[in-house]
Amino acid sequence: MSDAANTGISGDNEGKMLDECYECLNKLMSKTTQQLQEAVMTRDQIVKEMETYISALELDLSKLSVIHVAGTKGKGSTCAFVESILRGQGLKTGLFSSPHLIHINERIQLGGSPCLVKVFHYHFFKVWNTLRASKALKKMPRYFQFLTLVALHAFADPDLHVDVAILETGVGGRLDATNIFEKPVVTGITKIGYDHMNVLGSTLDAIASEKAGILKSGVPAYTCASQEPLAAKTLSKIAGEKKVLGSAIMTCPPLEKIDPLTKCPLELGLAGEHQRENASLALALANTFMKNWLKKASLAPKDAKEYKIGGRDYGRHFDIDRLRKSLKDTRWPGRCQILALPGMKRSKLCIDGAHTKDSCARAAEWFVSVVEAEKELLGDDRASNTNEKHKTLGIGLVYMCGVGRDPAEQLIQIFQRTQAMNVSLNN
């Protein structure tokens, strides 16, 4: 997604198309406790149910090359980095992510942009009408299952020519509707924390076990280096049990701030120090995919200089100039995004989708860094221009507080983190 406004919406006709989709989706939502409980099934049941739908749709997914990503925090950002990197190397990308920021078609991206409404509408109703007409089906898929099927229907369309399908799990991993591929090219697990505990469990090891459900035998697996010890231990244990490639899940330290070749800052398109860890994991996933891609295409690895960042050499499978540009150009609206307020020179809104205790702490750290940078600029202006002497800053932080969240806990976390960083938010 290039920016928040780029959602593929233009004109009344496209608005009507989306309304038709929403009307159908509302019929698939689990609205009662009983429906939610019924939605929690075993891995075998989930796979069997999804395979039944896929069979009814006559979808051939055998040629789909998949990167599968789970985790509590940073899944979307990591997937955005992966998509940008691979697109920058010339691959045709498909990305399935959730939730959407404005419109439902944002969940399916093709070539780095939200699926055009007419294309989304076409695949949506191909899936809807086929499943509704099937006499072999006892029921329609649930909301997230259905959207997963729409994404797969689009990615499998030969007219769209998708080289890589990047799939972000919805909730968990083991019982997720996306977890139907026994041999994805590579899997990745972002930072694990406490979220969706009514479904995933109340302890970190229980949550980690659910996320680790995407790990597959013989498939390489990566995770970030900053996992909490209990989560890291659980991931390592399950990786061994599942016999992932090398029988171990590999860790990715944060990317350096300085480019090892140019000696200039290694810039990322997404703000916040935590994004260096997401970008490092994304690089490992994209590198593994490129290695596999070059081998399948019988292409020789690139003859390049060593380019060691994040603890690994990425010079062999990437065009380095394009890689740098992809990292710098990555966009993911609603994640550490700064919006200027029209007509208010010193006023900004800092927007982040933070919704857990830990992610609110990360958002607060980023927010403080923005405030400090703006205060420094204001100080320079005041020193050089007497008209700026009495100007003040107006910077606000917008984060997410949805159903089931504790607003007091989130606010306390943000306040405590800003205080711990010895920052006064008064200028």
N, C-alpha and C positions, 0 to 999 in steps of 0.2 A: 504494500500500500504506500503510494508515494506521499500522500498527506490525507488529513481527515476529510477533506472535501472530495477527494478522488474515489468515489464509491460507485462510479458507473451509472449514476442516476441523472437522467435529463428528460424532461417532458412528462406530461400527464399520462401518456400511454405506459411508460415504464413504471410510473407510480402505481397504476392499476395492476400491472403484472405482479409487482411485489405484494400488493394487497391480496391478490388471489393466492399467492404462496402462503402469506401469513394466515389467511383464513383456513387453509388446510392444516398448517402446522399446529394451530391452536387445538385442533381435534386430537392431536397426538401427545399433548402434554400430560404428564403425570401430576394430577392436581390434589390427590388425597394421599394420606399416609399409607393406606392399603396399596395403592398403585405404586408408590415408591418402594415399598417392601417387596412387591411382586417383581419389580424391576431388578432386584438384586438376585442374580442367579449364579450358577457355577460357570466356570470358564468353558466347560464342555457345552453347556446349554447355550451360552452366548454365541459360541462359534457355530453350533448347529443351527441356531435361529438365523444368524447372519448368512450362513451358507444356503439356507432355504430361500431367503430373499434374493440372494445373488443368483441362484439357480433359476428362480422365477423371472429374473431380469435378463437371463442368458448372458451374463457378464463374464468375459474371459479376462481374468486378472493375472494370468500366468506370466504375461510379459511386462507387468508393471514393476518397475524398480523402486523400492520403498525405503525411505529413511523414517524411522519411528522414534518419536521423542515423548518421554513422560517426565514427571516431576511436579513439585508444588509451585515453585517460583521460577520464572524466567523461561518457561516453555515457549511462549509466543516469541519472545525476543530472540531466543536461540534459533528457532525455526526461521525467523526473519533473516538472521545472519546467514544461515545455511542457504536459503533461497537466493539471497543477493549474491553470495559467493559463486554458486553454481551457475546462476544466470550470467554472471560476469565472465564466466569461462566459456559461454556459448551454448549452454544447455537450455532446453525448453522446460520450464519448471511448473509444477502444480503444487499448491500448498493448501492444506485443509487445517483450519485453526478455529478456535472458539474462545470466548464469545465474540459476537460482532460488536462494533462500536456504534454504528448508526443503522446500517441496512444489512439484511440477512445474506445478501450475495457476497459480502466481504469475507465470509467464512471460507469461500473457495476462491483462490487466486490463481491466475494463469499469467505467467511471464511477469510476475511482480506487481500485477494490478488486480483489483477485485474483478471477478467474473462479470462480464457484461450482463446486464439485466436480461436481455433477450436470450442469451446463451444459458444463463442460470434458469430462467423460466422454462426453456426447452427441456433441459435435463431434469428439472424438478418434476414436470408433469409427465415426462416419459416414465420416470420411476413411479410416480403417484398412480397414474392410470393403469400401468401394467400390474402393479401389486393389487390395486382395487379390483381388477378384472380376473385375477388369478383364483381359480377354484381350489387350488391346492393349499392356499394359505388360510389359517384359522383367524389371524388377526393382522392388523397393520403394524409396522415397526413403531417404536417409541420415537420421540422427537429427535434425540441425538442419533439414534440408529438410522433414522430416515435421512438426515442430512449427511451422514457418513456415506450412505448408499448413493445419494445425489453426487457427492464429490467423486466417488469411485466410478460412477457412470460417466462423469465428465472426463476424468483422467484416462479412462479406458477407451475413449472415443478416438479412433485413428485420425479423424479430421483435425483434432487438437494437437496431436503429435507431442504428447508429454514425455520427456525423457526421464524425469525423476518426480516421484510423488512424495512430498514431505508431509507426514501425518502427525499431528499433535493430538495426544489423548485428551479426552474430555475430563473425566474424573478417575483417578487411580491409574490402572493399566491392565491388571490381570483380567478384570471383567469389562474392559472398555470395548465399545463397538469397533474401534479401529484395530483391535488386537486379533486380527484374523489371518495375518500373514506369518506362516511358519518360517519363511526364509527372507526377511527383509535384508537389504544390503548391509545395514548397520543400525544399531540402536543407541540412544543416548538418554541419560537421566539427569535432569537438572537438580538444583538444590531442593532437598526434601524438608518440609516443615509441617506444622500442624494446620490442617485444613480438611474440610469435609469429614470430620471425625465420626459423624453419625453413620457414615458408609464405610470409611476406610479403617476405622479403629482409633482408639484414644491414645495409643503410644507410638513413639517414633519408629520403633522396629516394625510394628504392625503396618503403619503407613508405608514404610520402605518396602515391605514385602509385597504390598499391592502394586506399588510402582514398578518393582522388579519383575512383575508378571509379563512385561514385554520382552524380557531377555529370552533369547532362543539358542538352542544348541548349534554350535559351529558358526555363530554370527558374532562379529566383533561388537564390543560394548564399551561405552565411555561414560564417565561421570565427572562432575566438577571436583576439584581437590579439597574444597572447603566443607564437605559434608560433615555433619555432626558425627562423632565417633560411633554412636549406636547405629545410625543410618548407614554409615560406611561399612560397618561390620556386617550388617544384614545384607547389603548389596553384594558384598564380597562372597558371603556364604552362599547366596542364591545363585550367583554367577558360576560358582564352582559346581553346585548341584546340577545346574542346567547345562554345564559344559559349554559355555560360550567360547568363542575362539580364544585359545590360549588359556582357557579355564579361569580367567581373571578379568574383572572389569577394570579398564585402564582409566587413570585420572588425568585431568587437565588443569594445570595451574593457570592463574590469570595471565593474560597477555601483557607483555612489557609496555611501558609508556613510550619507549624510544625505539624506532625502527632500527634493527641491527645493521642494515646496509646503508641507509641514507643518513642515519644519526639524527633524523628529525622526529618530531612527535608522531607516534603511530596513532592516527586519528580513527575514531569510531563514530558512526552516524547516530548511535544511541548514547545519551548522556548517562552519567552515574558510574562510579567505580565498579559496581557489581556487574556492569555490562562487559567488562574485560574478561570475566570468568565465563559469561554466556558466549562471548565471541570465541574464546579459546575452545570451548566444547564444540561449538559450531564448526570451527576450522577442522577439528579432528574428524567430525562426522563427514564433512564435505570432502576432506582429503581421502578418507577411506572409500567414499563413493567414486571419486575421480579415478583412483587407482583401479577399482573394479571396472569402471566405464572404459578406461583406456585399454584394459586387458580384453574386455568383451569386443571392443571395436578393432582389436588387433593393431592398436596404435602404440608406438614406443613412448615411454615416459619423456617428458620434456627435458632437454639438455640445459639445465639452469644452474645458477650459482646456489650455494647453500643459503637457505633462508630459514633460520632457526628462531621461532617465536613460540611462546607457550610450551617450551620444553621439547618441541619436535621440529624436524626439518620439513618445510613445506615447499621447497624449491623444485622438487622433482615432478610434481603433478599439477602445478599451477603456473599460469602466467603471472608473475609477481606484481607487475604494474597493475594488471586488472584486479588482482586480489586486494591490493591496497585500496584501489578505488571502490571496490565492492564493500569493504569494511567501512569506509568513510561515507558511502552513499546509502547504507542500510537505514530504512525508516520503518517505524512501527508506531503509528499514532496512538496517543493515550498512554504511552510509556515514557516517562521522563521527558515530556514535551512542554515547551515554553510557548505560550501564546501572548503576543502583545495586545494590549487593549487600545482600540482605535481612539485617537485624540488624547491619549494619556501617556506622555513620553516616558515617565518613570514608573509606569504601572505594568505589571505582568502577572499572568496566571501560570503556575507550575502544575501540570496535570500528570498524574500517574495512576495506573490501575491498581495500586497497592490495596490489598484487602485482608491480609493476614498481619499478625503481630510483627513478624520478622520483616515482611515487605514494607510495612509502614515505617520501620526503623531505617530501612534502606532509602525509602523515599525522603525521609527527614534529612538524612545525610546529604542527599543530592540537593534538596531544597536549601539547606544551609550553604552549600557550595555556591549556589546561584545567588543567594543573598549577599554573601561575602564578595563575590565578583562584582555585583552591582554597586555595593557600597564603596568598593575601591574605585570604580568608574566615577561615581558621584563625587568622591573626594577629589579626584583629579579635575573634574569640571568645576568644583567649588574653588579650587586653588587658582584656576586660570580664568574664571569668569565670575565676577561679583554678582551677576544676576542669578547665579545658581546657589547662592549662599543659603537661601531659605527653602530650597527645594527638598522634598522628602521622597522616599521610596514607597511604592505601594505594591507589594508582592504577596500573592496568596498561593496557598497549596490546596489543590483539589485532589481528593483520593476517593476510593470506592468504599461504600458501606452498604452492602446489600442485605438481603434477607438472611437472618441467622448470625449476623456480625454484631459485635459488641462495640458500639461507637465510643464508649468511655475508655475501653482498653486501647483502642486505636489512638485516640487523642492523647492518652497518658504516654503511650510509647513515643509518639512524635514529640511531645513536650520534653520528656526525659532525654531523648536523644539530642535535641537541640541544646539542652542545658549541659549535657555531658561533653559537648563539643565546645563549651565555653563561649557560646555565641549569644549576643544580645540581638534580638530581632528588632530593637528600636535603633534608629540611626540618629 
